[in-house]
């Protein structure tokens, strides 16, 4: 494994302080020569211009590919078409296609309701202009009626033209491996890259996990509660847990790692250092890298 098998996700900054923090994070993580960065897209395209500005700034300052997220729920097809045209004009060659969330206060869901419809739309509009990433849920989407339905939905996204998938974060490696095995049995052959959320703030992690359906294993939750407000202890424990998870995933054949950075570099760098990845170094594998 090398830096090119790693990717990092950011969200568009809105304040001068947030811009400065992201620039620092971007520049530090760029030293690892990741395969790409990705930048989120607000509900209904609410951060459309900020997303594009962030993507272009990443590419301009680092020379590394940056993939904007694009979501369809609550976004008119005409707007999606305009966004895609702009991305093509700007030379963007990778996007992350998601269903997305309904913007607050809106009731109409738009012409496209599901991510597989968005993937098909992107292919119809732009052919093979973009490498398309889609989402996968090893612990299953919280709104899916069943595990079977969620897997079938994932396959529809692949069949519509997705090139690779990035999973929701998780802390149970077995859930990822079982999901991949089941997807392969359904005929899915694209890379399924595990999404990794560093643990730095328990209350924030619990809130995110409630929203997205990611399970915090009971033993991890109990340890985090025991630490109380000791941020240093939470961070140290979180780095240990997440680095061990990453090592197991890589040993088990995961094709890479995608980090949800929350626009912060410290925990991500510490985790990758445990795995043997630093500027100019390759990525070590498994327990040898953690020794």
C-alpha positions in Angstrom: 0.0 0.0 0.0 1.1 3.5 -0.8 -0.3 7.0 -0.3 -2.2 6.7 -3.6 -4.4 4.0 -1.9 -5.5 6.6 0.7 -8.1 9.4 0.3 -9.3 12.2 2.5 -12.7 13.9 2.8 -13.3 17.6 3.6 -16.3 19.8 4.0 -16.4 23.3 2.5 -15.3 25.9 5.1 -17.6 28.9 5.7 -15.5 31.3 7.9 -12.0 32.7 7.6 -10.9 30.6 10.6 -12.3 27.4 9.0 -10.7 28.3 5.7 -7.3 28.6 7.4 -7.7 25.3 9.3 -8.7 23.5 6.1 -5.7 24.9 4.3 -3.3 23.7 7.0 -5.0 20.2 6.9 -5.0 20.1 3.1 -1.3 21.0 2.9 -0.2 18.5 5.6 -2.2 15.6 4.2 -1.1 16.4 0.6 2.5 15.4 1.7 1.2 11.8 1.9 0.4 12.0 -1.9 -3.1 10.6 -1.5 -5.0 9.2 -4.5 -7.6 12.0 -4.2 -9.4 14.3 -1.8 -13.2 14.6 -1.8 -15.4 17.6 -0.8 -18.9 17.3 0.5 -22.0 18.9 -1.1 -24.7 20.4 1.2 -28.3 19.2 1.1 -30.0 20.2 -2.1 -26.7 21.7 -3.4 -26.6 24.3 -0.6 -22.8 24.5 -0.7 -22.5 24.1 -4.5 -20.2 27.0 -5.1 -18.2 26.5 -1.9 -17.7 22.8 -2.9 -16.4 23.8 -6.3 -14.2 26.5 -4.9 -12.7 24.1 -2.4 -12.1 21.4 -5.0 -10.4 23.9 -7.4 -8.2 25.3 -4.5 -7.1 21.8 -3.6 -6.1 21.0 -7.2 -4.4 24.3 -7.7 -2.3 24.2 -4.6 -1.5 20.5 -4.4 -1.8 19.2 -7.9 -3.8 16.3 -6.4 -7.2 15.2 -7.8 -10.2 16.4 -5.9 -13.7 14.9 -6.2 -16.8 17.0 -5.4 -19.8 15.2 -3.9 -23.0 15.7 -5.8 -26.4 14.8 -4.5 -29.8 14.6 -6.1 -32.5 14.7 -3.5 -34.2 18.1 -3.6 -32.1 19.3 -6.6 -33.8 19.9 -9.9 -32.4 18.0 -12.9 -31.6 21.3 -14.7 -29.4 22.3 -11.8 -27.6 19.0 -11.8 -27.0 19.3 -15.5 -25.5 22.7 -15.0 -23.3 21.5 -12.1 -22.0 18.6 -14.3 -21.3 20.9 -17.2 -19.4 23.2 -14.9 -17.3 20.3 -13.5 -16.5 19.1 -17.0 -15.5 22.6 -18.1 -13.2 22.9 -15.0 -11.5 19.6 -15.8 -12.8 17.7 -12.9 -12.7 13.9 -13.5 -14.0 12.3 -10.4 -17.3 12.8 -8.4 -19.0 11.1 -5.5 -22.6 10.5 -6.3 -25.0 10.4 -3.4 -28.8 10.5 -2.8 -28.2 13.2 -0.2 -30.5 14.7 2.4 -33.6 16.9 1.9 -32.8 20.6 2.6 -34.6 21.9 5.7 -37.9 23.5 4.8 -38.3 21.9 1.4 -41.0 19.3 0.7 -40.4 18.4 -3.0 -37.8 15.6 -3.5 -37.0 16.5 -7.1 -37.0 14.4 -10.2 -34.3 12.0 -9.0 -35.0 10.2 -5.8 -32.2 7.7 -5.5 -28.4 7.5 -6.0 -28.7 4.9 -8.7 -30.9 7.3 -10.7 -28.2 10.0 -10.2 -25.4 7.7 -11.4 -27.5 6.8 -14.5 -28.1 10.5 -15.1 -24.4 11.4 -14.9 -23.5 8.6 -17.3 -26.3 9.7 -19.7 -25.2 13.3 -19.6 -21.4 12.9 -19.6 -20.6 9.4 -20.7 -17.3 8.3 -19.1 -16.1 11.8 -18.3 -16.1 11.0 -14.6 -14.9 8.3 -12.3 -18.0 7.8 -10.1 -17.8 6.8 -6.4 -21.0 5.8 -4.6 -21.7 5.1 -0.9 -21.9 1.6 0.7 -23.2 0.7 4.1 -21.6 -2.3 5.8 -24.0 -1.9 8.8 -26.8 -1.0 6.4 -28.5 2.3 5.7 -30.7 3.4 8.6 -33.6 3.9 6.3 -33.3 0.6 4.5 -36.2 -1.7 5.3 -33.9 -4.8 5.4 -30.3 -5.8 4.8 -31.4 -7.5 1.6 -33.0 -4.4 0.3 -30.0 -2.3 1.1 -27.7 -4.7 -0.7 -30.0 -4.7 -3.7 -30.0 -0.9 -3.7 -26.2 -0.9 -3.6 -26.0 -3.2 -6.6 -28.4 -0.9 -8.5 -25.9 1.9 -8.1 -23.1 -0.3 -9.4 -25.2 -1.5 -12.3 -26.0 2.1 -13.2 -22.4 2.8 -13.8 -20.5 3.3 -10.5 -16.7 2.8 -10.7 -16.0 2.3 -7.0 -17.6 2.6 -3.6 -16.7 4.3 -0.3 -18.4 2.9 2.8 -20.0 4.7 5.8 -17.6 4.6 8.7 -17.7 1.6 11.1 -15.7 0.0 13.9 -16.5 -3.6 13.3 -14.2 -5.0 10.6 -16.3 -8.2 10.3 -19.3 -6.1 9.1 -17.1 -4.8 6.3 -15.8 -8.1 5.3 -19.2 -9.8 5.3 -20.7 -6.9 3.3 -17.9 -7.2 0.7 -18.4 -11.0 0.5 -22.1 -10.7 0.0 -21.7 -7.9 -2.6 -19.3 -10.1 -4.5 -21.8 -13.0 -4.4 -24.3 -10.7 -6.1 -21.8 -10.0 -8.9 -20.4 -6.7 -7.7 -16.7 -6.4 -8.7 -15.9 -2.7 -8.1 -13.5 -1.7 -5.3 -15.3 -1.1 -2.0 -13.1 1.2 0.1 -13.7 1.3 3.8 -14.5 4.8 5.3 -12.6 5.6 8.5 -13.7 8.1 11.1 -11.0 8.9 13.7 -12.3 9.1 17.2 -11.5 12.4 18.8 -14.8 13.6 20.4 -17.3 11.2 21.9 -20.3 13.4 22.0 -19.8 14.4 18.4 -19.2 10.7 17.3 -22.4 9.6 19.1 -24.4 12.3 17.4 -23.1 11.4 14.0 -23.6 7.7 14.6 -27.2 8.2 15.6 -27.8 10.1 12.4 -26.1 7.7 10.0 -26.7 4.4 11.6 -23.1 3.6 12.3 -22.7 1.3 15.4 -20.3 2.2 18.2 -19.4 -1.2 19.7 -20.4 -1.4 23.4 -16.9 -1.8 24.7 -15.7 1.3 22.8 -18.6 3.3 24.0 -18.1 2.3 27.6 -14.4 3.2 27.5 -15.1 6.5 25.9 -17.7 7.3 28.6 -15.2 6.4 31.3 -12.8 9.0 29.9 -15.4 11.8 30.6 -13.9 15.2 29.5 -10.4 13.9 29.2 -9.8 14.8 25.6 -6.2 13.6 25.5 -7.2 10.2 26.8 -10.1 10.0 24.2 -7.7 10.9 21.4 -5.1 8.4 22.5 -7.6 5.6 22.8 -9.3 6.6 19.5 -6.0 6.5 17.6 -5.2 3.0 19.1 -8.7 1.6 18.2 -8.8 3.2 14.7 -5.2 2.2 13.8 -5.9 -1.4 14.8 -9.1 -1.4 12.7 -7.2 0.0 9.7 -4.5 -2.7 10.0 -7.0 -5.5 10.2 -8.9 -4.1 7.1 -5.7 -3.9 5.1 -4.6 -7.3 6.2 -8.0 -8.6 5.1 -7.6 -7.2 1.6 -9.3 -3.8 1.7 -8.3 -1.9 -1.4 -7.5 1.4 0.5 -8.7 3.7 3.2 -10.9 6.8 3.0 -10.7 9.1 6.0 -13.5 11.4 7.1 -11.1 14.1 8.4 -13.6 16.7 9.7 -11.1 19.1 8.3 -8.5 18.2 10.9 -5.2 16.4 10.3 -3.8 15.5 13.7 -5.6 12.2 14.4 -5.4 11.1 10.8 -1.7 11.7 10.7 -1.2 9.8 13.9 -3.2 6.8 12.7 -1.3 6.7 9.4 2.0 6.9 11.2 1.0 3.8 13.1 0.5 2.1 9.8 3.9 3.2 8.5 2.7 6.0 6.2 4.5 9.3 6.2 5.7 11.7 3.6 7.8 9.7 1.2 7.0 6.3 2.8 4.9 3.4 1.9 2.0 2.0 4.0 2.9 -0.9 6.2 0.5 -3.7 6.7 -1.1 -5.2 9.8 0.4 -5.8 13.2 4.0 -5.4 12.0 3.2 -1.7 11.2 1.6 -1.3 14.6 4.6 -2.7 16.5 
